[in-house]
Amino acid sequence: MTHVRLTQKIPPGFSLDVDFPLVPGVNALFGPAASGKSLVLDSIAGFTAPAAGRVMLDDVILFDAEARVNVPPRRRRCGYIGGRDALFPHMTLRQNLMFAAAGFARLERHKRVAEMLEHFQLTDVLEAQPRALTPEQKLRGAMARALAAEPKLLLVDQGGAGYGVDESLLQAIRAVFAGPILLVTGDLNLCYAAAAELLVLEAGRLLQRGPARQVIETPDSVAVARLFGIPNLFDVEIAALDPGRGSSRLQSEHFALTGPYVPGHFRGDRVWLAVRAEDLRVHSGDLEPQINYVAADLLRASHRTRSVHLEFSNGITAEIPRCEFDRQKDNKTWQVEFPPESLRVL
């Protein structure tokens, strides 16, 4: 079992309190700046001693404040990628990897280094020093060096590294490394595409964790929805519940919507409604209103690369394909459609 439980109060005025297991595969730690993500990695790696808690890796205790156990970083079997200068600048790439694999017998060391250089497509630059490498080659070299030491856990701080860890690189790592990976990232698309587990951190607290796609699709609080960039958050009252039809009536200050049945609640309860901008549809105000059509004034249209961001009255935001906006841009009045299946009650 690999488990992390940490309490830390450094820097002054900040408090970190997290408790989570690590699953096989990519565990993505997502959150805003200064939420404690890098501090979690530094504590696991042994660069920082938490005020309290325990860190276990494969049932081996690396840190236990109560028992006064604090294994030095060099003995923790944690690979760590956390800075722009992860490679030793005075060594060639091959020498960097040989240094990392120094604990193996000579033949095994050369074999591991050769395999890592080939796997990460670095054989053409193995005698180059880091300053001669491209940013992508530096990142792949740092990954190869970390894995050459045969760690049990790989820690990757994308925010600190300044490199572009992407899905293809994570797949390359998973092909040669079966242990857990703890990745600090602000890229929610990468979390959705490549992470097995997602941990959402804010101000030193875990707000939600679980299978990555499930967490992203179904945030369970307003705080998590805001971190995911969901702009449509409405304080609504449950005006009616119909368990037979599996539906509910949700009343905001400015409009009413029909949504899915909300278990565990009663008529009159106040809840939050979250709707992603890309799930909304827009129509001309001249059309006959249908279910969940809300009349709204268009306040602003911002053109994006492949879409148009529309801001309407009453705090409604939609994101539609550019071709769809071009077709409707001359609308005199507007209606915004809230598809019932897109409504998420928090």
Secondary structure, 3 states (H helix, E strand, C coil): CCEEEEEECCCCCCCEEEEEECCCCEEEEECCCCCCHHHHHHHHHCCCCCCEEEEEECCEEEEECCCCEECCHHHCCEEEECCCCCCCCCCCHHHHHHHHCCCCCHHHHHHHHHHHHHHCCCHHHCCCCHHHCCHHHHHHHHHHHHHHCCCCEEEEEHHHHCCCCCHHHHHHHHHHCCCCEEEEECCHHHHHHHCCEEEEEECCEEEEEEEHHHHHHCCCCHHHHHHCCCCEEEEEEEEEEECCCCEEEEECCCCEEEEECCCCCCCCCEEEEEECHHHCEEEECCCCCCCCEEEECEEEEEECCCEEEEEEHHHCEEEEEHHHHHHHCCCCCEEEECCHHHCEEC
